[in-house]
Amino acid sequence: MNSEALLSLQIHSPGGLREQIDQISSLNVRLDDGSLLGIRPGHTPLIASAAKGVLSYVNEGKRYTLNIEAGFLIVSQNVVRILTTA
């Protein structure tokens, strides 16, 4: 993993790409089973079920939150995608 690598977050709905946020150093998302998943650059590829709620992320040293709908969470090559039906 390149230590300079950062994450990109993409939220997709049936209408297309709803949100894209780049330069994320860490991200936390709640899964359907209630557990909290932390994601950092270089995370192992993953497919999981994300719960509806609040996702938090760190961008340029500041913490932000984003409301998300339930959907599939896909992590691959420093891109975090959430595919929702809403």
WOKAKA-V125234 format. One record per residue. PHI is phi in whole degrees, -180 to 180 (* if undefined). OMEGA is omega in whole degrees, 0 to 359 (* if undefined). NEAR is the number of other ideal C-beta (glycine too) atoms within 8 Angstrom. Layout:
BEGIN
((PHI:OMEGA:NEAR) (PHI:OMEGA:NEAR))
END
This chain:
BEGIN
((*:174:5) (-76:183:5) (-66:178:4) (-86:183:4) (-68:175:8) (-128:181:10) (-92:167:14) (-119:177:11) (-113:177:14) (-127:175:11) (-110:181:13) (-112:173:10) (-124:180:10) (-56:179:4) (-81:180:4) (121:182:6) (-71:180:7) (-89:187:7) (-153:171:8) (-138:179:8) (-128:181:10) (-109:176:7) (62:179:7) (-95:180:14) (-92:174:10) (-160:185:10) (-147:176:14) (-126:180:11) (-139:179:13) (-85:178:12) (-93:181:13) (-57:181:8) (-82:178:5) (94:181:6) (-76:179:6) (-103:181:7) (-106:174:10) (-99:181:7) (-126:177:11) (-128:177:9) (-53:181:10) (87:181:6) (-58:176:9) (-59:176:4) (-53:188:7) (-154:167:9) (-127:182:7) (-148:179:9) (-106:181:10) (-87:179:14) (-87:173:9) (-66:179:5) (157:185:7) (-108:174:8) (-101:176:15) (-121:180:10) (-149:179:15) (-113:180:11) (-130:180:10) (52:175:4) (82:180:5) (-112:179:6) (-92:179:6) (-128:174:8) (-126:182:8) (-146:175:11) (-77:180:6) (-128:172:14) (-89:177:8) (-64:179:9) (177:177:11) (-85:177:9) (-105:179:15) (-127:178:10) (-116:179:12) (-159:175:7) (51:177:4) (65:172:9) (-115:177:9) (-108:180:14) (-113:172:11) (-120:181:16) (-104:183:7) (-116:176:11) (-103:182:6) (-113:*:4))
END
